[in-house]
């Protein structure tokens, strides 16, 4: 019997095998953490969850937040193991009191998101599947700060492109961490770190 792989190795190996499709000039990797397909090996989800959980002191966190849809598996897994409440930033309005609308722009689409049930002064951790351009996470983090939330940590499973480095320079107070950085080279996923 082979010894078990460590969590980072499990995530990285799953990324190396991710198929690539093109949306115009944009190379898009397809991975169960970011797309829900191909089917997710439960070890990949638990490894990614464990990497997230090990990054911070959860006693200093009030709430975990993510954006639908692909942040949801990570949000549920991390929320369950840490015992912290969770909130989903939705892509449709519910019209609840205090709901805040955010305009999003990714490398290949524009949309809106709606933030509900986040209170001023809450120490939050944002978990998400991918950061590429930063077009989704940037307006969300700006809006969360405007709402008075305290960004304790922003943990993204997969980093591709320059979004994280750009945001780290422009917004050095945002505690953005990623688990695996990838590049698409010759139609394949390569792990940068």
Residue frames as a rotation matrix with the C-alpha (Angstrom) as fourth column:
UNK 1
0.579 0.815 0.000 0.00
0.815 -0.579 0.000 0.00
0.000 0.000 -1.000 0.00
UNK 2
-0.190 -0.634 0.750 1.31
0.585 -0.686 -0.432 3.45
0.788 0.357 0.501 -0.96
UNK 3
-0.597 -0.021 -0.802 1.75
0.731 -0.427 -0.533 6.06
-0.332 -0.904 0.270 1.78
UNK 4
0.518 0.854 0.050 -0.87
0.809 -0.470 -0.353 8.83
-0.278 0.223 -0.934 1.69
UNK 5
-0.233 -0.536 0.812 0.01
0.745 -0.635 -0.205 12.01
0.625 0.557 0.547 -0.21
UNK 6
-0.671 0.058 -0.739 0.11
0.533 -0.656 -0.535 15.29
-0.516 -0.753 0.409 1.63
UNK 7
0.271 0.943 -0.191 -2.72
0.549 -0.315 -0.774 17.72
-0.791 0.105 -0.603 0.93
UNK 8
0.208 -0.237 -0.949 -0.75
-0.557 -0.826 0.084 20.09
-0.804 0.511 -0.304 -1.30
UNK 9
-0.832 -0.555 0.008 0.51
-0.341 0.523 0.781 17.21
-0.438 0.647 -0.624 -3.44
UNK 10
-0.406 0.778 0.479 -3.05
0.711 0.598 -0.369 15.91
-0.574 0.191 -0.796 -3.87
UNK 11
0.535 0.617 -0.577 -4.30
0.155 -0.744 -0.650 19.33
-0.830 0.258 -0.494 -5.03
UNK 12
-0.074 -0.656 -0.751 -1.32
-0.715 -0.491 0.498 19.91
-0.695 0.574 -0.432 -7.33
UNK 13
-0.877 -0.242 0.415 -1.58
0.048 0.816 0.576 16.47
-0.478 0.525 -0.704 -8.97
UNK 14
0.006 0.954 0.301 -5.28
0.745 0.197 -0.637 17.02
-0.667 0.228 -0.710 -9.63
UNK 15
0.520 0.150 -0.841 -4.47
-0.230 -0.924 -0.307 20.36
-0.823 0.353 -0.445 -11.28
UNK 16
-0.526 -0.817 -0.237 -1.78
-0.502 0.073 0.862 18.88
-0.687 0.572 -0.448 -13.53
UNK 17
-0.810 0.248 0.531 -4.43
0.475 0.809 0.347 16.62
-0.343 0.533 -0.773 -15.07
UNK 18
-0.013 0.874 -0.485 -6.99
0.170 -0.477 -0.863 19.38
-0.985 -0.093 -0.143 -15.69
UNK 19
-0.036 0.073 0.997 -8.26
0.990 0.137 0.025 19.69
-0.134 0.988 -0.077 -19.28
UNK 20
-0.628 -0.206 -0.750 -7.95
0.128 -0.979 0.161 23.08
-0.767 0.005 0.641 -21.06
UNK 21
0.192 0.635 0.748 -10.53
0.970 -0.008 -0.242 24.78
-0.148 0.772 -0.618 -23.28
UNK 22
-0.883 -0.468 0.015 -10.35
0.461 -0.863 0.204 28.17
-0.083 0.187 0.979 -24.97
UNK 23
0.355 0.920 -0.166 -12.97
0.835 -0.392 -0.387 30.90
-0.421 -0.002 -0.907 -24.59
UNK 24
0.991 -0.131 0.041 -11.84
-0.084 -0.816 -0.572 33.30
0.108 0.564 -0.819 -27.29
UNK 25
0.225 -0.974 0.037 -8.25
-0.279 -0.101 -0.955 34.21
0.934 0.204 -0.295 -26.36
UNK 26
0.073 -0.112 0.991 -8.71
-0.986 -0.156 0.055 33.04
0.148 -0.981 -0.122 -22.77
UNK 27
-0.445 -0.237 -0.863 -7.31
-0.191 0.967 -0.167 29.60
0.875 0.090 -0.476 -21.77
UNK 28
0.170 0.649 0.742 -9.71
-0.951 -0.088 0.295 28.06
0.257 -0.756 0.602 -19.29
UNK 29
-0.837 -0.433 -0.333 -8.71
-0.319 0.883 -0.345 25.05
0.444 -0.183 -0.877 -17.24
UNK 30
0.280 0.958 -0.060 -11.48
-0.610 0.226 0.759 22.70
0.741 -0.177 0.648 -16.12
UNK 31
-0.789 -0.555 -0.263 -11.10
-0.074 0.511 -0.856 21.35
0.609 -0.657 -0.444 -12.60
UNK 32
-0.093 0.830 -0.550 -13.59
0.715 0.440 0.543 19.98
0.693 -0.343 -0.635 -10.06
UNK 33
-0.374 -0.065 -0.925 -12.74
0.823 -0.482 -0.300 22.74
-0.426 -0.874 0.234 -7.52
UNK 34
-0.810 -0.044 -0.584 -13.36
-0.101 -0.972 0.214 25.51
-0.577 0.232 0.783 -10.07
UNK 35
-0.661 0.511 -0.549 -16.01
-0.712 -0.197 0.674 23.95
0.236 0.837 0.494 -12.31
UNK 36
0.069 0.704 0.707 -17.59
-0.782 0.479 -0.400 20.92
-0.620 -0.525 0.583 -10.65
UNK 37
0.978 0.103 0.180 -16.35
0.027 0.798 -0.602 18.75
-0.206 0.594 0.778 -13.52
UNK 38
-0.187 0.297 -0.936 -14.76
-0.217 0.917 0.335 16.39
0.958 0.266 -0.107 -14.13
UNK 39
0.740 0.610 -0.284 -16.03
0.110 0.307 0.945 14.54
0.664 -0.731 0.160 -11.07
UNK 40
0.194 -0.648 0.737 -14.32
-0.815 -0.524 -0.246 15.41
0.546 -0.553 -0.630 -7.84
UNK 41
-0.106 -0.362 -0.926 -12.29
0.404 0.835 -0.373 12.85
0.909 -0.413 0.058 -5.96
UNK 42
0.865 0.499 -0.049 -13.31
0.237 -0.321 0.917 13.38
0.441 -0.805 -0.396 -2.31
UNK 43
0.302 -0.838 -0.455 -9.60
0.909 0.110 0.402 13.40
-0.286 -0.535 0.795 -1.43
UNK 44
-0.481 -0.445 0.755 -9.12
0.697 -0.717 0.022 16.54
0.532 0.537 0.655 -3.54
UNK 45
0.338 0.683 0.648 -11.90
0.024 -0.694 0.719 18.37
0.941 -0.228 -0.251 -1.70
UNK 46
0.931 0.021 -0.365 -10.71
0.359 0.132 0.924 17.27
0.067 -0.991 0.115 1.74
UNK 47
-0.030 -0.999 -0.038 -7.09
0.997 -0.033 0.073 18.11
-0.074 -0.036 0.997 0.86
UNK 48
-0.375 -0.043 0.926 -8.10
0.414 -0.902 0.126 21.59
0.830 0.431 0.356 -0.31
UNK 49
0.701 0.682 0.209 -10.24
0.038 -0.329 0.944 22.08
0.712 -0.653 -0.257 2.79
UNK 50
0.695 -0.473 -0.541 -7.37
0.708 0.322 0.628 21.02
-0.123 -0.820 0.559 5.05
UNK 51
-0.359 -0.845 0.396 -4.96
0.889 -0.439 -0.132 23.42
0.285 0.305 0.909 3.35
UNK 52
-0.040 0.454 0.890 -7.43
0.064 -0.888 0.455 26.28
0.997 0.075 0.006 3.92
UNK 53
0.867 0.472 -0.156 -8.13
0.151 0.049 0.987 25.33
0.474 -0.880 -0.029 7.53
UNK 54
0.423 -0.784 -0.454 -4.42
0.902 0.317 0.293 25.14
-0.086 -0.534 0.841 8.40
UNK 55
-0.128 -0.546 0.828 -3.68
0.688 -0.650 -0.323 28.70
0.714 0.528 0.459 7.17
UNK 56
-0.336 0.080 0.938 -5.27
-0.338 -0.940 -0.041 30.77
0.879 -0.331 0.343 9.95
UNK 57
-0.984 0.083 -0.160 -6.40
0.176 0.253 -0.951 30.90
-0.039 -0.964 -0.264 13.56
UNK 58
-0.459 0.881 0.119 -10.14
0.386 0.077 0.919 30.26
0.800 0.468 -0.375 13.39
UNK 59
-0.119 0.381 -0.917 -10.72
0.981 -0.099 -0.169 31.60
-0.155 -0.919 -0.362 16.91
UNK 60
-0.643 -0.210 -0.737 -10.29
0.192 -0.975 0.110 35.06
-0.742 -0.071 0.667 15.36
UNK 61
-0.947 0.321 -0.035 -13.03
-0.074 -0.112 0.991 34.50
0.314 0.941 0.130 12.75
UNK 62
-0.545 0.829 0.126 -16.77
-0.448 -0.160 -0.880 35.24
-0.709 -0.536 0.459 13.02
UNK 63
0.568 0.822 0.036 -18.01
-0.245 0.212 -0.946 34.25
-0.785 0.529 0.322 9.56
UNK 64
-0.622 -0.663 0.417 -16.93
0.234 0.351 0.907 32.48
-0.747 0.662 -0.063 6.36
UNK 65
0.381 0.706 -0.598 -18.12
-0.359 -0.483 -0.799 33.94
-0.852 0.519 0.070 3.06
UNK 66
-0.677 -0.567 0.469 -17.95
0.298 0.372 0.879 32.73
-0.673 0.735 -0.083 -0.54
UNK 67
-0.335 0.504 -0.796 -19.41
-0.830 -0.558 -0.004 33.54
-0.446 0.659 0.605 -3.94
UNK 68
0.381 0.497 0.779 -21.72
0.008 0.841 -0.541 31.10
-0.925 0.212 0.317 -5.68
UNK 69
0.778 0.614 -0.134 -21.43
-0.551 0.769 0.325 28.74
0.303 -0.179 0.936 -7.36
UNK 70
0.475 -0.589 -0.653 -18.00
0.139 0.783 -0.606 27.13
0.869 0.197 0.454 -7.24
UNK 71
-0.504 -0.608 0.613 -17.00
-0.544 -0.329 -0.772 28.57
0.671 -0.723 -0.165 -3.90
UNK 72
0.367 0.829 0.423 -19.83
-0.850 0.115 0.514 26.59
0.377 -0.548 0.747 -2.30
UNK 73
0.700 -0.119 -0.704 -18.11
0.210 0.977 0.043 23.19
0.683 -0.178 0.709 -1.91
UNK 74
-0.410 -0.909 -0.077 -15.15
0.430 -0.118 -0.895 24.86
0.804 -0.400 0.439 -0.18
UNK 75
-0.414 0.342 0.843 -17.43
-0.667 -0.744 -0.026 27.06
0.619 -0.574 0.537 1.93
UNK 76
0.663 0.748 -0.025 -19.43
-0.561 0.519 0.645 24.07
0.495 -0.414 0.764 3.15
UNK 77
0.492 -0.538 -0.684 -16.38
0.475 0.825 -0.307 21.91
0.730 -0.174 0.661 3.84
UNK 78
-0.598 -0.765 0.237 -14.49
0.253 -0.461 -0.851 24.65
0.761 -0.449 0.469 5.71
UNK 79
-0.196 0.621 0.759 -17.58
-0.770 -0.577 0.274 25.79
0.608 -0.530 0.591 7.61
UNK 80
0.750 0.541 -0.381 -18.38
-0.246 0.762 0.598 22.29
0.614 -0.355 0.705 8.76
UNK 81
0.276 -0.712 -0.646 -14.89
0.681 0.619 -0.392 21.47
0.679 -0.331 0.655 10.02
UNK 82
-0.742 -0.585 0.328 -14.31
0.229 -0.680 -0.697 24.86
0.630 -0.442 0.638 11.72
UNK 83
-0.271 0.735 -0.621 -17.81
0.960 0.156 -0.234 25.19
-0.075 -0.659 -0.748 13.16
UNK 84
-0.789 -0.048 -0.613 -18.08
0.088 -0.996 -0.035 28.75
-0.609 -0.082 0.789 11.82
UNK 85
0.316 0.947 0.058 -21.27
0.303 -0.042 -0.952 30.11
-0.899 0.318 -0.300 10.23
UNK 86
-0.712 -0.530 0.460 -21.28
0.555 -0.025 0.831 30.68
-0.429 0.848 0.312 6.48
UNK 87
0.298 0.757 -0.581 -22.87
-0.071 -0.589 -0.805 33.14
-0.952 0.281 -0.122 4.05
UNK 88
-0.230 -0.274 0.934 -23.11
0.876 0.359 0.321 32.82
-0.423 0.892 0.157 0.27
UNK 89
-0.422 0.081 -0.903 -22.79
-0.357 -0.930 0.084 35.87
-0.833 0.358 0.421 -1.96
UNK 90
0.034 0.610 0.792 -25.48
0.539 0.656 -0.528 35.13
-0.841 0.445 -0.306 -4.50
UNK 91
-0.927 -0.350 0.136 -25.83
0.275 -0.386 0.881 35.98
-0.256 0.854 0.454 -8.16
UNK 92
-0.300 0.860 0.412 -29.47
0.461 -0.248 0.852 36.93
0.835 0.446 -0.322 -7.80
UNK 93
-0.730 0.075 0.680 -31.26
-0.472 -0.775 -0.421 39.40
0.495 -0.628 0.600 -5.59
UNK 94
-0.537 0.598 -0.595 -33.43
0.763 0.646 -0.040 38.35
0.361 -0.475 -0.803 -2.69
UNK 95
-0.045 0.521 0.852 -34.43
0.060 -0.850 0.523 41.90
0.997 0.075 0.007 -1.76
UNK 96
0.307 0.103 -0.946 -33.59
0.905 0.277 0.323 41.36
0.296 -0.955 -0.008 1.91
UNK 97
0.997 0.035 0.066 -33.12
0.007 -0.924 0.382 44.41
0.075 -0.380 -0.922 4.10
UNK 98
0.493 -0.869 -0.052 -29.52
-0.444 -0.302 0.843 45.62
-0.748 -0.393 -0.535 3.79
UNK 99
0.528 -0.294 0.797 -28.81
0.674 0.716 -0.182 43.67
-0.517 0.633 0.577 0.58
UNK 100
0.231 -0.559 -0.796 -25.90
-0.435 -0.791 0.430 45.19
-0.871 0.247 -0.426 -1.34
UNK 101
0.944 0.118 0.308 -25.41
0.228 0.443 -0.867 44.77
-0.238 0.889 0.391 -5.11
UNK 102
0.050 -0.976 -0.211 -21.91
-0.234 -0.217 0.948 44.36
-0.971 0.002 -0.239 -6.60
UNK 103
0.868 0.126 -0.481 -20.93
-0.490 0.054 -0.870 44.53
-0.084 0.991 0.109 -10.29
UNK 104
0.265 -0.757 0.597 -18.45
-0.024 0.614 0.789 41.81
-0.964 -0.223 0.145 -11.33
UNK 105
0.778 -0.110 -0.619 -16.22
-0.629 -0.120 -0.768 41.49
0.010 0.987 -0.163 -14.40
UNK 106
0.456 -0.631 0.628 -14.11
0.075 0.730 0.679 38.40
-0.887 -0.263 0.381 -15.09
UNK 107
-0.606 -0.777 -0.171 -11.79
-0.181 -0.074 0.981 37.60
-0.774 0.625 -0.095 -17.97
UNK 108
-0.971 0.206 0.124 -14.78
0.194 0.366 0.910 36.43
0.142 0.908 -0.395 -20.00
UNK 109
-0.128 0.991 0.034 -18.06
0.763 0.077 0.641 37.71
0.633 0.109 -0.766 -18.48
UNK 110
-0.844 0.030 0.535 -19.87
-0.309 -0.844 -0.439 40.49
0.438 -0.536 0.722 -16.62
UNK 111
-0.111 0.830 -0.546 -22.48
0.560 0.506 0.656 39.90
0.821 -0.233 -0.521 -13.92
UNK 112
-0.030 0.168 0.985 -23.87
-0.690 -0.717 0.101 41.09
0.723 -0.677 0.137 -10.60
UNK 113
-0.455 -0.060 -0.888 -23.71
0.528 0.786 -0.324 39.62
0.717 -0.616 -0.326 -7.11
UNK 114
0.304 0.669 0.678 -25.73
-0.347 -0.585 0.733 40.34
0.887 -0.458 0.054 -3.99
UNK 115
-0.717 -0.618 -0.323 -24.39
0.162 0.303 -0.939 40.41
0.678 -0.725 -0.117 -0.45
UNK 116
0.395 0.861 0.321 -26.71
-0.344 -0.186 0.920 39.73
0.852 -0.474 0.223 2.48
UNK 117
0.958 0.236 -0.163 -26.39
0.050 0.422 0.905 39.16
0.282 -0.876 0.392 6.24
UNK 118
-0.050 -0.976 -0.210 -22.93
0.839 0.073 -0.540 40.59
0.542 -0.203 0.815 6.85
UNK 119
0.861 0.441 -0.253 -22.68
0.496 -0.621 0.607 42.87
0.110 -0.649 -0.753 9.86
UNK 120
0.528 -0.658 0.537 -20.32
-0.375 -0.748 -0.547 45.76
0.762 0.087 -0.642 10.52
UNK 121
0.158 -0.601 0.783 -17.31
-0.987 -0.108 0.116 44.66
0.014 -0.792 -0.611 12.55
UNK 122
0.883 0.154 0.444 -17.59
-0.195 0.979 0.049 40.96
-0.427 -0.130 0.895 11.73
UNK 123
-0.195 -0.976 -0.099 -14.21
-0.765 0.088 0.638 39.31
-0.614 0.200 -0.763 11.15
UNK 124
0.787 0.613 0.070 -14.67
-0.393 0.585 -0.710 37.37
-0.476 0.531 0.701 7.94
UNK 125
-0.511 -0.803 0.306 -12.75
-0.160 0.439 0.884 34.85
-0.845 0.402 -0.353 5.89
UNK 126
0.491 0.567 -0.661 -13.55
-0.783 -0.045 -0.621 34.79
-0.382 0.822 0.422 2.19
UNK 127
-0.363 -0.553 0.750 -12.92
-0.010 0.807 0.590 31.43
-0.932 0.207 -0.298 0.51
UNK 128
0.533 0.507 -0.678 -13.05
-0.684 -0.213 -0.697 31.06
-0.498 0.835 0.234 -3.25
UNK 129
0.783 -0.140 0.606 -12.07
0.321 0.925 -0.202 28.61
-0.533 0.353 0.769 -5.96
UNK 130
0.083 -0.732 0.677 -9.98
0.996 0.051 -0.067 30.65
0.014 0.680 0.733 -8.44
UNK 131
0.543 -0.007 -0.840 -8.40
0.019 -1.000 0.020 34.06
-0.839 -0.027 -0.543 -8.86
UNK 132
0.204 -0.443 0.873 -7.38
0.970 0.212 -0.119 34.96
-0.133 0.871 0.473 -12.41
UNK 133
-0.152 -0.201 0.968 -7.88
0.528 -0.844 -0.093 38.63
0.836 0.497 0.234 -13.26
UNK 134
-0.867 -0.059 -0.495 -9.24
0.484 -0.342 -0.806 39.59
-0.122 -0.938 0.325 -9.84
UNK 135
-0.798 0.552 0.241 -12.39
-0.252 -0.669 0.699 40.91
0.547 0.497 0.673 -11.53
UNK 136
0.204 0.877 -0.436 -14.71
0.266 0.379 0.886 38.98
0.942 -0.297 -0.156 -9.22
UNK 137
0.135 -0.172 -0.976 -12.92
0.961 0.262 0.087 39.21
0.241 -0.950 0.201 -5.90
UNK 138
-0.814 -0.567 0.126 -11.85
0.526 -0.812 -0.254 42.88
0.246 -0.141 0.959 -6.10
UNK 139
-0.463 0.673 0.577 -15.32
-0.384 -0.739 0.554 44.50
0.799 0.035 0.600 -6.15
UNK 140
0.480 0.631 -0.610 -16.55
0.278 0.550 0.787 42.00
0.832 -0.548 0.088 -3.56
UNK 141
-0.121 -0.607 -0.786 -13.73
0.974 0.080 -0.212 42.77
0.192 -0.791 0.581 -1.13
UNK 142
-0.888 -0.158 0.433 -14.17
0.151 -0.987 -0.050 46.52
0.435 0.021 0.900 -1.69
UNK 143
-0.051 0.966 0.254 -17.89
-0.338 -0.256 0.906 46.21
0.940 -0.040 0.339 -0.96
UNK 144
0.418 0.159 -0.895 -17.35
0.656 0.628 0.418 44.04
0.628 -0.762 0.158 2.13
UNK 145
-0.596 -0.696 -0.401 -14.96
0.795 -0.439 -0.419 46.68
0.116 -0.569 0.814 3.51
UNK 146
-0.756 0.379 0.533 -17.46
-0.200 -0.910 0.363 49.46
0.623 0.168 0.764 2.70
UNK 147
0.314 0.912 -0.263 -20.05
-0.044 0.290 0.956 47.46
0.948 -0.289 0.131 4.64
UNK 148
0.335 -0.253 0.908 -17.72
-0.891 -0.397 0.218 47.53
0.305 -0.882 -0.359 7.67
UNK 149
0.995 -0.059 -0.084 -16.63
0.077 0.969 0.235 43.87
0.067 -0.241 0.968 7.61
UNK 150
0.331 -0.938 0.107 -13.08
-0.798 -0.217 0.562 43.11
-0.503 -0.271 -0.820 8.70
UNK 151
0.746 -0.137 -0.651 -11.19
-0.434 0.642 -0.632 41.05
0.505 0.754 0.420 6.13
UNK 152
0.595 -0.522 0.611 -9.35
-0.511 0.340 0.789 38.57
-0.620 -0.782 -0.064 8.33
UNK 153
-0.560 -0.752 0.348 -8.27
-0.128 0.494 0.860 36.43
-0.819 0.437 -0.373 5.38
UNK 154
0.545 0.580 -0.605 -9.05
-0.765 0.048 -0.643 35.82
-0.344 0.813 0.470 1.73
UNK 155
-0.394 -0.666 0.633 -8.11
-0.373 0.746 0.552 32.27
-0.840 -0.019 -0.542 0.76
UNK 156
0.509 0.486 -0.710 -8.32
-0.833 0.071 -0.548 31.18
-0.216 0.871 0.441 -2.85
UNK 157
0.664 -0.200 0.720 -7.62
0.045 0.973 0.228 27.58
-0.746 -0.119 0.655 -3.85
UNK 158
0.168 -0.545 0.821 -6.16
0.923 0.380 0.064 28.20
-0.347 0.747 0.567 -7.33
UNK 159
0.327 -0.183 -0.927 -4.23
-0.133 -0.980 0.146 31.20
-0.936 0.075 -0.345 -8.62
UNK 160
-0.025 -0.306 0.952 -3.90
0.947 0.298 0.121 31.74
-0.321 0.904 0.282 -12.39
UNK 161
0.392 0.154 0.907 -2.93
0.633 -0.760 -0.144 34.96
0.667 0.631 -0.396 -14.07
UNK 162
-0.598 -0.759 0.256 -1.91
0.428 -0.573 -0.699 38.24
0.677 -0.309 0.668 -12.49
UNK 163
0.329 0.867 0.375 -4.98
0.101 -0.427 0.898 39.03
0.939 -0.258 -0.228 -10.37
UNK 164
0.765 -0.053 -0.642 -3.44
0.639 0.191 0.745 38.21
0.083 -0.980 0.180 -6.99
UNK 165
-0.278 -0.947 -0.160 -0.15
0.952 -0.294 0.086 39.99
-0.128 -0.129 0.983 -7.64
UNK 166
-0.462 0.186 0.867 -1.99
0.346 -0.862 0.370 43.06
0.817 0.471 0.334 -8.98
UNK 167
0.601 0.782 0.165 -4.32
0.103 -0.280 0.955 43.21
0.793 -0.557 -0.248 -5.98
UNK 168
0.502 -0.494 -0.710 -1.45
0.864 0.249 0.437 42.61
-0.039 -0.833 0.552 -3.54
UNK 169
-0.635 -0.738 0.230 0.27
0.757 -0.653 -0.005 45.72
0.154 0.171 0.973 -4.96
UNK 170
-0.437 0.534 0.724 -2.86
0.052 -0.788 0.613 47.88
0.898 0.305 0.316 -5.22
UNK 171
0.534 0.697 0.479 -4.43
-0.549 -0.145 0.823 46.76
0.644 -0.702 0.305 -1.94
UNK 172
-0.399 -0.837 -0.373 -1.58
-0.266 0.496 -0.827 45.59
0.877 -0.231 -0.421 0.33
UNK 173
-0.615 0.226 0.756 -3.92
-0.783 -0.059 -0.620 45.50
-0.095 -0.972 0.213 3.35
UNK 174
0.539 0.810 -0.230 -5.99
-0.832 0.555 0.004 42.70
0.130 0.189 0.973 1.77
UNK 175
-0.230 -0.652 0.722 -4.77
-0.752 0.590 0.293 39.37
-0.617 -0.476 -0.627 3.23
UNK 176
0.703 0.497 -0.508 -5.06
-0.711 0.480 -0.514 37.34
-0.012 0.723 0.691 0.00
UNK 177
-0.355 -0.759 0.546 -3.54
-0.642 0.622 0.448 33.85
-0.679 -0.192 -0.708 0.11
UNK 178
0.472 0.472 -0.745 -3.60
-0.852 0.460 -0.249 31.13
0.225 0.752 0.619 -2.53
UNK 179
0.607 -0.165 0.777 -2.94
-0.335 0.834 0.439 27.41
-0.720 -0.527 0.451 -2.24
UNK 180
-0.029 -0.584 0.811 -1.59
0.677 0.585 0.446 26.61
-0.735 0.562 0.379 -5.72
UNK 181
0.203 0.006 -0.979 -0.39
-0.538 -0.834 -0.117 28.90
-0.818 0.551 -0.166 -8.51
UNK 182
0.128 -0.083 0.988 -0.71
0.621 0.784 -0.015 27.59
-0.773 0.615 0.152 -12.04
UNK 183
-0.258 -0.122 -0.958 0.09
-0.678 -0.684 0.270 28.65
-0.688 0.719 0.094 -15.58
UNK 184
0.772 0.445 0.454 -1.15
0.076 0.645 -0.760 27.23
-0.631 0.621 0.464 -18.84
UNK 185
-0.130 -0.886 -0.446 1.91
-0.736 -0.215 0.642 26.21
-0.664 0.411 -0.624 -20.87
UNK 186
-0.819 -0.204 -0.536 1.58
-0.559 0.496 0.665 24.46
0.130 0.844 -0.520 -24.26
UNK 187
-0.069 0.935 -0.347 -2.04
-0.603 0.238 0.761 23.57
0.795 0.262 0.548 -23.52
UNK 188
0.102 0.066 -0.993 -1.30
0.580 0.806 0.113 21.99
0.808 -0.588 0.044 -20.12
UNK 189
0.903 0.197 0.381 -1.51
-0.207 -0.578 0.789 23.09
0.376 -0.792 -0.482 -16.49
UNK 190
-0.077 -0.950 -0.302 1.89
0.439 0.240 -0.866 23.69
0.895 -0.199 0.399 -14.89
UNK 191
0.789 0.246 -0.563 2.31
0.609 -0.199 0.768 24.25
0.077 -0.949 -0.307 -11.17
UNK 192
0.338 -0.662 0.669 4.33
-0.052 -0.723 -0.689 27.40
0.940 0.198 -0.279 -10.49
UNK 193
-0.758 -0.519 0.395 4.31
-0.477 0.028 -0.878 26.87
0.445 -0.854 -0.269 -6.72
